[in-house]
C-alpha cells in the first residue's frame, strides 16, 4: 500500500512471513514523514519505526498521523492550525 500527497510518501510493505515494514521518502520540511524537521527531504526510501506494529496511517499536505497496534498515536509535521491535535507555542 502506498499513501502519498503531492510531495511525501508512506509505503506500508508486507513481506513474506507477514513481516510489516513502514518506508518513507519525500519532502520533510516540517518533519511530516517522521524524520524530524532538520532533514528537509529524504530522496530514497528509508525504514521508519522498525519493529513497531502500525495499524493506521493518515496523511495530509504537511502532516502525518500513525496509530500503533498498541493504541499509541504518533503525529508528525506542521501544526500551524493544531492539525496534530496538540498546541504548540507560536513562532516568533
Phi, psi and omega in degrees: 000132176239127174249138180210156167244194183302323188231358178221155191223145170237133176236125180255110185257135172247108183273172177306134182087011178064022173286120183264144183218132177256126182237137180231155173194165177114200182296138179221030185305323181254011182079018188291347176255011172087016181257008185082153186283353181282348177251100187291337180203148175239107187282336179237151181302140179221142179291144178230135176058048180302137179085352178268143177264110181265130184259319183223141175232130175229134181230145175241190182301315184229020180210161180217149179227130179238140174245122179278158181301330180281001178099347178296141177250131177245134179234143182222147168110198185292139184227032185294338176242023182058032179293346177272355179081014178229150176266137178233152177297149178292146177286144178258000000 
